[in-house]
Amino acid sequence: MAADCLRKLFEDYKKAVVHNPQLVSQLELGFRVASYLIAGRFHDSQVLSELFYATSNLIVMLNDAILHKKACVIPKMKVSQKRLMRIITVLEYVEVFIEMTAQRFWGHTGRWVAIAAIQVAKAVARFVLLNYYNAGIQPVPPIMPLNRQLLVTEKKTEEPVQETSESTEDRNSFHIPFTFTLKRSGKTMRSLAKTPQLSLRDWRLPGSGAPPASGLKSRENICPTPLTVNQYWGETLHIMKPLVHLTSLYLFGLSSWKPWLLSGAMDVSSLCLMGDPKDLNINEQGELRRRTLMLLLYLLRSPFYDRYSQAKIVMALKLLADNVPGMSLVMRPLMEYLPQWQKVYFYIWST
């Protein structure tokens, strides 16, 4: 009886998610904002705040899976591969909470045991994806949040439109070409009569090449680019870096420069081995851009942060808080939370 009741509740929940994706997104955002508001309010609030944040990510992941199924987006991969990607994604979402909980209950040793176990599990899973499933360049997290706005746009474009006199004229004007060539310059232009809807427009001319991955299904089903030898070793370095960093921390200590320099060298070498990203698909190019931007985190990673960047960052935040109206509401809590944030391993060394 209880199982039937839970099953019915879940079916009702799925219907609510399918019919109100925008409202669901707003509720998810509210849940995430609540996690920020809790931080620093009382004792152990940081752990509770991270629990709220991890839970919100897991709810987003569940809702995305429901919307994927409703939109009939079937990924071109094995079920076992999808399951492995889901496991890595869940670990990415809960790793900070696990680290804080281990620190709270089992102290310093328990914290580092939890960190090592999570990093080893993620590295093994990513190696399986790279070598067995040929997953190519893997994003972080492997299952990215769904673009709800794109889903709503596609739903609107698929709905039948009532035929009017204008649509009848458009239907009868099928003989109008998609493009025309300017006589003087020889430049090819798109015909205004064949212009698609605003949400579906791009800068490509019809028939000028592969269609852009603008639709949800096309984005979700982009096949990974086969890696060259250099790219394979670049991705291998990226997967190995957390394990090498943890090993070097154990050997040389938390205050040593060797783990920081070794990790930075592996990140830069990995990006250099990837070569020109123009041969990669749109998802892989975005992941390489993210990895490049993540190099800025080395300014916040010890020992560089402790010896050089801490004073400068705090001074810049203080100047903004004192001189820009309204910025103090954001900057002062950030300055108070930054020391705690910097001490959490997975906040600054997860990737």
C-alpha positions as CSV (number, residue, x, y, z in Angstrom):
1,M,0.0,0.0,0.0
2,A,2.8,2.4,0.9
3,A,4.7,1.5,-2.2
4,D,1.6,2.2,-4.4
5,C,1.2,5.6,-2.6
6,L,4.8,6.5,-3.2
7,R,4.6,5.5,-6.8
8,K,1.5,7.6,-7.3
9,L,3.1,10.6,-5.7
10,F,6.2,10.2,-7.9
11,E,4.0,10.0,-11.0
12,D,2.2,13.2,-9.9
13,Y,5.6,14.8,-9.4
14,K,6.8,13.9,-12.8
15,K,3.6,15.4,-14.4
16,A,4.2,18.6,-12.4
17,V,7.8,18.8,-13.7
18,V,6.9,18.1,-17.3
19,H,4.1,20.7,-17.4
20,N,5.8,23.5,-15.4
21,P,9.6,23.4,-16.3
22,Q,10.0,27.1,-15.8
23,L,8.3,27.1,-12.4
24,V,10.4,24.1,-11.4
25,S,13.6,26.0,-12.3
26,Q,12.5,28.9,-10.1
27,L,11.9,26.6,-7.2
28,E,15.3,25.0,-7.7
29,L,16.9,28.4,-7.7
30,G,15.1,29.4,-4.5
31,F,16.4,26.2,-2.9
32,R,20.0,27.1,-3.9
33,V,19.7,30.7,-2.7
34,A,18.6,29.3,0.6
35,S,21.8,27.4,0.9
36,Y,23.8,30.7,0.6
37,L,21.6,32.4,3.2
38,I,22.1,29.7,5.7
39,A,25.9,29.9,5.6
40,G,27.5,31.6,8.6
41,R,24.2,32.0,10.5
42,F,24.9,29.5,13.3
43,H,27.2,26.7,14.4
44,D,27.8,24.1,11.8
45,S,25.7,26.2,9.3
46,Q,28.4,25.6,6.7
47,V,27.6,21.8,6.7
48,L,23.9,22.4,6.5
49,S,24.4,25.0,3.8
50,E,26.4,22.5,1.7
51,L,23.7,19.9,2.3
52,F,21.1,22.2,0.9
53,Y,23.3,23.0,-2.1
54,A,24.1,19.3,-2.9
55,T,20.4,18.4,-2.5
56,S,19.4,21.2,-4.9
57,N,21.9,19.8,-7.5
58,L,20.5,16.3,-7.1
59,I,16.9,17.6,-7.5
60,V,18.0,19.4,-10.7
61,M,19.5,16.2,-11.9
62,L,16.3,14.2,-11.2
63,N,14.1,16.8,-12.9
64,D,16.4,16.9,-15.9
65,A,16.1,13.2,-16.3
66,I,12.3,13.4,-16.2
67,L,12.4,16.2,-18.9
68,H,14.8,14.2,-21.0
69,K,12.5,11.2,-21.0
70,K,9.5,13.3,-21.8
71,A,11.3,15.1,-24.7
72,C,12.3,11.6,-26.1
73,V,16.0,12.6,-25.9
74,I,17.7,9.2,-26.1
75,P,21.5,9.5,-25.7
76,K,23.6,7.6,-28.1
77,M,25.5,5.6,-25.5
78,K,25.2,2.4,-23.6
79,V,23.1,2.2,-20.4
80,S,26.2,1.2,-18.4
81,Q,28.1,4.3,-19.7
82,K,25.2,6.6,-18.7
83,R,25.0,5.0,-15.3
84,L,28.8,5.5,-14.8
85,M,28.5,9.2,-15.8
86,R,25.6,9.5,-13.4
87,I,27.7,8.1,-10.5
88,I,30.5,10.6,-11.3
89,T,28.0,13.5,-11.4
90,V,26.5,12.6,-8.0
91,L,30.0,12.4,-6.5
92,E,30.8,15.9,-8.0
93,Y,27.6,17.2,-6.3
94,V,28.1,15.7,-2.8
95,E,31.9,15.6,-2.4
96,V,32.1,18.9,-0.5
97,F,29.3,17.8,1.9
98,I,31.1,14.4,2.4
99,E,34.4,16.2,3.2
100,M,32.8,18.5,5.7
101,T,30.8,15.7,7.4
102,A,34.0,13.5,7.6
103,Q,35.8,16.4,9.2
104,R,33.0,17.0,11.7
105,F,32.7,13.3,12.8
106,W,36.1,11.8,12.2
107,G,38.5,14.7,12.3
108,H,41.5,15.5,10.2
109,T,42.4,11.9,9.3
110,G,38.8,11.0,8.3
111,R,38.6,14.0,6.1
112,W,41.6,13.1,4.0
113,V,40.5,9.5,3.8
114,A,37.1,10.6,2.4
115,I,38.9,13.0,0.0
116,A,41.2,10.3,-1.3
117,A,38.4,7.7,-1.7
118,I,36.3,10.1,-3.7
119,Q,39.2,11.2,-6.0
120,V,40.2,7.6,-6.6
121,A,36.6,6.6,-7.4
122,K,36.2,9.5,-9.9
123,A,39.6,8.8,-11.5
124,V,38.8,5.1,-12.0
125,A,35.4,5.9,-13.4
126,R,36.8,8.5,-15.8
127,F,39.6,6.1,-17.0
128,V,36.9,3.5,-17.8
129,L,34.9,6.1,-19.8
130,L,38.1,7.2,-21.6
131,N,39.5,3.8,-22.5
132,Y,36.5,1.4,-22.6
133,Y,33.7,3.7,-23.8
134,N,35.9,6.2,-25.8
135,A,34.1,9.1,-24.1
136,G,36.8,11.6,-25.3
137,I,37.2,14.9,-23.5
138,Q,34.9,14.6,-20.4
139,P,33.1,17.6,-19.0
140,V,32.8,18.3,-15.3
141,P,30.3,17.2,-14.3
142,P,29.8,14.5,-17.0
143,I,26.0,15.1,-17.1
144,M,25.5,18.8,-17.6
145,P,22.3,20.5,-16.4
146,L,19.6,20.7,-19.0
147,N,18.9,23.9,-20.9
148,R,15.3,24.4,-19.9
149,Q,14.8,27.5,-22.0
150,L,15.9,25.6,-25.1
151,L,13.4,22.8,-24.2
152,V,10.6,25.3,-24.0
153,T,11.6,26.9,-27.3
154,E,11.6,23.6,-29.1
155,K,8.2,22.7,-27.6
156,K,6.8,26.0,-29.0
157,T,8.2,25.4,-32.4
158,E,6.7,21.9,-32.5
159,E,3.2,23.1,-31.7
160,P,0.9,23.5,-34.7
161,V,0.4,27.1,-35.8
162,Q,-3.1,28.2,-37.1
163,E,-2.8,28.9,-40.8
164,T,-3.4,32.6,-41.7
165,S,-3.4,34.5,-45.0
166,E,0.3,35.3,-44.4
167,S,1.2,31.7,-43.8
168,T,-0.7,30.7,-46.9
169,E,1.3,33.3,-48.9
170,D,4.5,31.9,-47.4
171,R,3.5,28.4,-48.4
172,N,2.8,29.5,-51.9
173,S,6.1,31.3,-52.2
174,F,8.1,28.0,-52.1
175,H,9.8,29.0,-55.3
176,I,11.7,31.8,-53.6
177,P,15.4,30.8,-53.2
178,F,17.0,30.6,-49.8
179,T,19.9,32.8,-50.8
180,F,20.9,35.3,-53.5
181,T,24.2,36.8,-54.7
182,L,24.9,40.5,-54.8
183,K,25.9,41.6,-58.3
184,R,28.6,44.0,-57.3
185,S,30.4,42.4,-54.4
186,G,29.5,38.8,-55.1
187,K,28.5,38.2,-51.5
188,T,25.9,35.6,-50.7
189,M,22.9,36.8,-48.6
190,R,20.0,35.0,-47.1
191,S,16.5,35.8,-48.5
192,L,14.2,37.6,-46.0
193,A,11.3,35.5,-47.2
194,K,13.2,32.4,-46.0
195,T,14.4,33.7,-42.6
196,P,13.6,31.2,-39.8
197,Q,12.1,32.2,-36.4
198,L,14.2,34.5,-34.2
199,S,15.0,31.8,-31.6
200,L,16.4,29.5,-34.4
201,R,18.5,32.0,-36.3
202,D,22.2,31.8,-36.7
203,W,25.0,33.3,-38.9
204,R,25.3,30.3,-41.2
205,L,23.8,30.4,-44.7
206,P,21.5,27.5,-45.7
207,G,23.5,24.7,-47.0
208,S,26.8,26.3,-46.0
209,G,28.0,23.4,-43.9
210,A,26.9,21.2,-41.0
211,P,23.9,22.5,-39.2
212,P,24.5,24.1,-35.8
213,A,23.8,22.1,-32.7
214,S,21.0,24.5,-31.6
215,G,18.4,22.0,-30.7
216,L,18.2,20.0,-27.5
217,K,18.4,16.6,-29.2
218,S,21.3,17.7,-31.4
219,R,23.3,19.0,-28.4
220,E,22.6,15.9,-26.3
221,N,23.6,13.5,-29.1
222,I,26.8,15.0,-30.2
223,C,29.3,12.2,-30.6
224,P,32.7,12.6,-28.8
225,T,35.6,13.5,-31.1
226,P,38.1,10.7,-31.6
227,L,41.2,11.8,-29.8
228,T,44.7,11.9,-31.3
229,V,47.6,10.5,-29.3
230,N,48.5,13.9,-27.9
231,Q,44.9,14.6,-26.9
232,Y,44.6,11.2,-25.3
233,W,47.6,11.8,-23.1
234,G,46.4,15.3,-22.4
235,E,43.1,13.9,-21.1
236,T,45.0,11.3,-19.1
237,L,47.0,14.0,-17.4
238,H,43.8,15.8,-16.5
239,I,42.3,12.6,-14.9
240,M,45.6,11.8,-13.1
241,K,46.2,15.3,-11.7
242,P,44.0,15.0,-8.5
243,L,45.7,11.7,-7.6
244,V,49.2,13.1,-8.2
245,H,48.3,16.2,-6.2
246,L,47.0,14.2,-3.2
247,T,50.2,12.0,-3.3
248,S,52.5,15.0,-3.4
249,L,50.6,16.6,-0.5
250,Y,51.2,13.4,1.5
251,L,54.9,13.3,0.6
252,F,55.8,17.0,0.9
253,G,53.2,18.5,3.2
254,L,50.4,21.1,2.9
255,S,52.7,24.1,3.0
256,S,55.1,22.9,0.3
257,W,55.3,24.5,-3.1
258,K,55.9,21.1,-4.9
259,P,52.2,20.0,-5.0
260,W,51.1,23.4,-6.3
261,L,53.8,23.5,-9.0
262,L,53.3,19.9,-10.0
263,S,49.5,20.3,-10.3
264,G,49.9,23.5,-12.3
265,A,52.4,21.9,-14.7
266,M,50.0,19.0,-15.3
267,D,47.1,21.4,-16.0
268,V,49.0,23.5,-18.4
269,S,50.6,20.5,-20.1
270,S,47.1,18.9,-20.5
271,L,45.8,22.0,-22.2
272,C,48.8,22.3,-24.5
273,L,48.5,18.6,-25.6
274,M,44.8,19.3,-26.6
275,G,46.1,21.4,-29.5
276,D,43.7,23.5,-31.6
277,P,40.1,23.2,-30.3
278,K,38.5,24.0,-33.6
279,D,38.5,20.3,-34.6
280,L,36.5,19.5,-31.5
281,N,32.7,19.6,-31.1
282,I,30.9,22.5,-29.3
283,N,30.7,20.6,-26.0
284,E,34.4,19.8,-25.9
285,Q,35.4,23.3,-26.8
286,G,33.3,24.6,-23.9
287,E,35.0,22.2,-21.5
288,L,38.4,23.3,-22.6
289,R,37.4,26.9,-22.1
290,R,36.2,26.0,-18.6
291,R,39.5,24.3,-17.8
292,T,41.5,27.3,-19.0
293,L,39.4,29.6,-16.8
294,M,39.9,27.3,-13.9
295,L,43.6,28.1,-14.0
296,L,42.7,31.3,-12.2
297,L,41.9,29.2,-9.1
298,Y,45.7,28.8,-8.6
299,L,45.5,32.4,-7.2
300,L,43.3,31.0,-4.4
301,R,45.2,27.8,-3.8
302,S,47.8,27.5,-1.0
303,P,50.6,28.2,-0.6
304,F,50.3,30.9,-3.3
305,Y,47.2,32.3,-1.7
306,D,48.7,32.4,1.8
307,R,51.9,34.2,0.8
308,Y,50.9,36.5,-2.1
309,S,47.3,36.8,-3.2
310,Q,45.3,36.8,0.1
311,A,46.1,40.4,1.1
312,K,45.5,41.7,-2.5
313,I,42.2,39.9,-2.9
314,V,40.9,41.1,0.5
315,M,42.0,44.7,-0.3
316,A,40.2,44.6,-3.6
317,L,37.0,43.3,-2.0
318,K,37.2,45.9,0.7
319,L,37.6,48.7,-1.8
320,L,34.6,47.6,-3.7
321,A,32.6,47.3,-0.5
322,D,33.5,50.8,0.6
323,N,33.2,52.7,-2.6
324,V,30.5,51.0,-4.8
325,P,27.0,51.5,-3.5
326,G,25.3,48.3,-2.6
327,M,28.4,46.1,-3.0
328,S,29.0,45.9,0.7
329,L,25.9,43.5,1.0
330,V,27.8,41.0,-1.2
331,M,31.5,41.7,-0.5
332,R,31.5,41.8,3.2
333,P,29.9,38.3,3.6
334,L,32.3,37.1,0.9
335,M,35.3,38.4,2.8
336,E,34.1,36.6,6.0
337,Y,33.4,33.4,4.1
338,L,36.5,33.3,2.0
339,P,38.9,31.9,4.7
340,Q,36.5,29.0,5.3
341,W,35.9,28.5,1.6
342,Q,39.7,28.4,0.9
343,K,40.2,25.7,3.5
344,V,37.8,23.2,1.9
345,Y,39.8,20.9,-0.4
346,F,37.0,20.2,-2.9
347,Y,36.1,23.9,-3.3
348,I,39.5,24.7,-4.9
349,W,41.1,21.3,-5.8
350,S,38.1,19.4,-7.2
351,T,39.2,19.8,-10.9
